[in-house]
Amino acid sequence: MTTRNYTSLDALLINLDQAVRTLFGHSAGTGRSSPAAAAPPAELPPREQRRAARLMRVNHTGEVCAQALYQGQALTARLAEVRDRMEQATVEENDHLAWCEARLRELDSQPSLLNPLFYVGAFAIGALAGAAGDRWSLGFVAETERQVVEHLNDHLKRLPATDRPSRAILEQMREDEARHATTAMAAGAAHLPFPVRALMKGASKVMTQTTHWV
């Protein structure tokens, strides 16, 4: 099988296509069914439905950011093996994106209007992390996924108790994110210094607080 060497223009067009698919279309995933399909349907009072929708909107934007981060890192990764890991993680994160978007529709809601802005920012951060070197890029993945797991644990506590479909989605996402972090560490991820970890946490807080409402 022949491996194609992409030009800079090819890479630009590919990433532009992925951005459009992530923000306005449907990116290819692994084909897994949504965990919500196996959960009992939830009849939520209006107040609880709005709360669940806001939480799932935040999670949807988080997956948009994950797509952008991995795509940016894959663009600047130096080793083919690391680039392949980033691209595989992107495909798996596409499942999460589709699940969250479908659940938002079921909750009579929609994705955040701020998604394009957060996508651009996350892509730039991912590209910078990749350019810093593969060990640092993997370290960024590991820390990102660790913080995402904490975030999902918090949302699982805040979801209405009867919203089993949303809970099933977040539980599967948590399992996948923890595996991504473990895989990155096993591949030789560097441990990020505290200021970088704190900055990542601050950026995540801005995203969660704004997309909760918009």
Summary of the structure (lengths in Angstrom):
residues: 214
radius of gyration: 17.0
end to end distance: 46.6
largest distance: 56.1
contacts: 683
relative contact order: 0.17
helix: 76%
strand: 0%
